[in-house]
Each structure stands twice: as C-alpha cells, then as structure tokens.
Amino acid sequence: MAHPDPYTDDIQADERPGEVPKDDPHGHWEGMYATKAEDTLSWYQRHSSRSLAYVTAAASWASPIIDIGGGSSTLVDDLLARGYANITVLDIAEAGLAKTKARLGAQASRVNWIVADIRHWHPPRLYEVWHDRAMFHFLTSAEDQAAYLAALRAGTTPEATVILATFAPDGPEQCSGLPIQRYSPQTLASLLGPSFRLVEETAETHTTPSGIEQRFSYAVFRRDPTA
C-alpha cells in the first residue's frame, strides 16, 4: 500500500495541479476564495501569532504597515484590535479581501484595501513594516521574483522592517495546486541582497486545518538606510 504524501494529500479536490490555470493566477485565487471557506484553506491560522509578534515589535500605532497577500488572513483583525491605525492589505483576489471585509464589518473602513498582482504593482507610498506570510514562495521564476523585489524596494522606508515567511527547505514543494520555491532565511537574505540585513529568523511548523504539518521559515530583515 502506498504511503500518503503529507503535502500533496493536503490538496483539496478543487486544488489539484491539473485543474489550475497556471497562466491565470488571478482567476485561480479568485476561484479558491469564492469556493472554499477561509478556515478550510491549508494556510489558515485562527491567529497569526508569530507574524503578529514580529509586526507589533517593529511598528508603532501609526506606522504604515502592509500585509502582502493578506487575503482572508486574520492578522489585520488582531492589529486593529491592538490599536494599529495605518494598515494596508494587498491581495490578487478581490474575493479574499471581501471575506475579510465582511468579517470585520464596520472596522473594514479603517483599512486600506488593494487588489493587485504584486508583479505589476507600483507602491503609491512607503511602508515602515512589510509583511508577507506565504505569498512570495509562489513566485518561482527569476522574473517574477525580481518584480516582487522591485516593489519591495520601491515601497519601503529607510530602516523598514521586512517580514517574510515561506515554506522551508524541508517544507512542501507545492501548495493549492501550484509549485512553490522553498527558502531558508539565508537563501532569502542572499536573494534580497545587502540592502536588507537579516536580523532574526525562526522555524515554524504550521498544522493545516486537515492536520498536516508544514515547515515554514520566518525571516526578519532591516533595510539599510544608506541603500
């Protein structure tokens, strides 16, 4: 009898690789959020405790914060509950953001919402804290990674804090039917280059709603104010 694969077996029927329109990431993610409850998605966390700790350690209540690929994440809920007043959430899928807005109710008006593909997005302002849990690792081509890093450089202040969480070297090779790029904090540091100094790193094991364990790398960077 074949042993179950702890990564591919966690993909739901509507996430199978053969059904993913790989040339249409917008349509893929819109479909994911439109057809699945947010608490059944593999990356779901009731509270993003580690992300929250890193963001709150770096930000004052008025610091401009952006959550890249925030979708239906509850990180924004917890930041609002703690009094943070300058939050932006960006995602490619309007359906994902719509779920968060509905969950927040009247508080949604306190957040700046951006529907955009990070590869083609030009930040309209600078952010002191840039957070990304589980979005960057979907960019597997050098061209797409370079576009992301261009947005990161254009959208962060001198001495900004950048928090990136990706699948670790021993993590899954795909997610939601899409291939991903796995990273250690050191490989992330090499990719970001000397303008961003690695100041903290953590390994985390995330348990999906279906009980599968996934290994993540968290890396926190500080932007060089002279770069």
C-alpha positions in Angstrom: 0.0 0.0 0.0 1.3 3.4 -0.9 2.0 5.8 1.9 0.1 9.1 1.9 2.1 12.1 0.9 1.8 14.6 3.7 1.9 17.5 1.3 0.1 16.5 -1.9 -2.6 14.7 0.1 -3.5 18.0 1.7 -4.6 19.5 -1.6 -8.4 19.5 -1.9 -10.2 18.3 -5.0 -10.6 21.8 -6.4 -6.9 22.5 -5.9 -5.5 19.6 -7.9 -2.5 20.7 -10.1 -4.2 19.5 -13.3 -7.1 21.9 -12.7 -5.1 25.0 -12.0 -5.0 27.7 -14.8 -1.3 28.4 -14.4 -1.4 31.3 -16.8 -4.2 32.9 -14.8 -3.2 33.3 -11.1 -5.9 35.9 -10.6 -8.6 33.5 -11.7 -7.1 30.7 -9.7 -7.1 32.7 -6.4 -10.5 34.2 -7.1 -11.8 30.7 -7.5 -10.1 29.4 -4.4 -11.6 32.1 -2.2 -15.0 32.0 -3.9 -15.5 28.3 -3.5 -13.8 27.4 -0.1 -14.4 28.7 3.4 -11.3 30.5 4.7 -10.9 28.2 7.7 -10.5 25.2 5.4 -7.7 26.6 3.3 -4.3 24.9 4.1 -2.6 28.2 5.2 -5.4 29.2 7.6 -4.5 30.3 11.1 -7.1 31.4 13.6 -4.5 33.9 14.8 -1.2 34.5 13.0 0.7 34.8 16.3 4.2 34.8 15.1 3.5 37.3 12.4 1.6 39.5 14.9 4.6 39.4 17.3 7.0 40.4 14.6 4.8 43.2 13.3 4.0 44.7 16.7 7.6 44.6 17.7 8.5 46.7 14.7 5.6 49.1 14.4 4.2 52.0 16.4 0.5 52.5 16.4 0.8 55.0 13.5 3.4 53.1 11.4 2.3 52.4 7.9 2.1 48.5 7.7 1.3 46.4 4.6 0.3 42.8 4.5 1.2 41.3 1.1 -1.1 38.5 0.0 -3.2 39.1 3.1 -6.4 37.6 1.6 -8.6 36.4 4.3 -5.9 36.3 7.0 -6.9 37.4 10.5 -3.7 39.3 11.0 -5.5 42.6 10.2 -8.2 41.8 12.8 -5.6 41.4 15.5 -3.7 44.5 14.5 -6.9 46.6 14.6 -7.8 45.1 18.0 -4.4 46.4 19.3 -5.0 49.9 18.0 -2.9 50.0 14.9 -4.3 52.7 12.7 -2.3 52.6 9.4 -2.8 49.2 7.8 -2.9 48.2 4.2 -3.8 44.7 2.9 -2.9 43.7 -0.6 -4.1 40.6 -2.4 -4.5 39.5 -6.0 -8.0 38.1 -5.2 -10.8 40.5 -4.5 -12.9 37.6 -3.2 -10.3 37.0 -0.4 -10.3 40.6 0.7 -14.1 40.6 0.5 -14.2 37.8 3.1 -12.0 39.8 5.4 -14.1 43.0 5.0 -17.3 41.1 5.7 -15.7 39.6 8.9 -14.5 43.0 10.1 -17.8 44.8 9.4 -17.7 48.5 10.1 -14.0 48.2 11.1 -13.1 47.4 7.5 -13.3 51.2 6.8 -10.2 51.6 8.9 -8.1 49.6 6.5 -6.7 50.4 3.1 -7.5 47.6 0.7 -5.6 47.0 -2.6 -6.5 44.4 -5.2 -3.3 43.9 -7.2 -0.9 41.4 -8.7 2.4 42.2 -6.8 4.3 41.5 -10.0 2.7 44.6 -11.7 2.1 46.8 -8.7 3.8 50.1 -8.1 3.5 51.1 -4.4 1.9 54.6 -4.1 3.6 55.2 -0.7 6.3 53.9 1.6 5.7 51.4 4.4 7.7 51.0 7.6 6.6 47.4 8.0 6.3 45.0 5.1 4.8 41.6 6.0 4.3 38.6 3.7 3.3 35.1 5.0 3.2 32.5 2.2 2.8 34.7 -0.8 6.4 35.2 -2.0 7.1 31.5 -2.3 4.5 31.2 -5.1 6.8 33.3 -7.4 9.0 30.6 -8.9 10.6 32.4 -11.8 13.5 34.8 -11.6 11.5 37.4 -13.5 8.6 37.3 -11.0 10.9 37.4 -8.0 12.7 40.4 -9.5 9.3 42.2 -9.9 8.4 41.5 -6.3 11.8 42.8 -5.1 11.4 45.9 -7.2 8.1 46.6 -5.4 9.6 45.9 -2.1 12.4 48.4 -2.7 10.1 51.0 -4.0 7.6 50.5 -1.2 9.7 50.5 2.0 11.2 53.3 4.0 14.9 53.5 5.1 15.2 51.2 8.1 11.9 49.5 7.2 11.3 46.0 8.7 10.5 43.3 6.2 9.0 40.0 7.5 8.9 37.1 5.1 7.5 33.7 5.8 7.9 30.9 3.2 8.0 27.2 3.0 11.2 25.9 4.5 13.7 23.7 2.7 12.0 20.7 4.2 8.5 22.1 3.5 6.0 21.3 0.8 7.0 21.5 -2.9 3.6 22.8 -3.9 0.5 24.5 -2.4 -3.0 24.9 -3.7 -2.1 23.0 -6.8 0.8 25.4 -7.6 4.6 24.8 -7.4 6.4 26.9 -4.9 10.0 27.9 -4.2 11.3 26.8 -0.8 13.7 29.0 1.2 15.9 29.2 4.3 16.4 32.6 6.0 19.9 32.6 4.5 18.7 32.0 0.9 16.1 34.7 1.4 18.9 37.0 2.6 21.0 36.2 -0.5 18.1 37.0 -2.8 17.2 40.3 -1.1 20.9 41.4 -1.2 23.0 43.6 1.1 20.3 46.4 1.2 18.4 44.2 3.7 20.1 42.8 6.8 18.8 39.6 8.3 18.1 40.4 12.0 16.0 37.5 13.2 14.9 34.1 12.0 12.6 31.4 13.2 11.4 27.9 12.1 7.8 27.2 12.5 5.7 24.1 12.0 2.2 25.0 10.8 -0.6 22.5 11.1 -3.2 22.8 8.4 -7.0 22.5 9.1 -6.8 18.9 7.9 -4.0 18.1 10.4 -1.0 18.1 8.0 2.3 19.6 9.3 4.1 22.1 7.0 7.5 23.6 7.8 8.0 27.4 7.4 10.9 29.7 7.5 10.4 33.1 9.1 13.0 35.8 8.3 13.0 39.4 9.5 15.1 42.0 7.7 16.0 45.6 8.4 16.5 47.8 5.4 19.9 49.6 5.2 19.1 53.4 5.4 22.0 54.2 3.2 21.0 51.8 0.4 
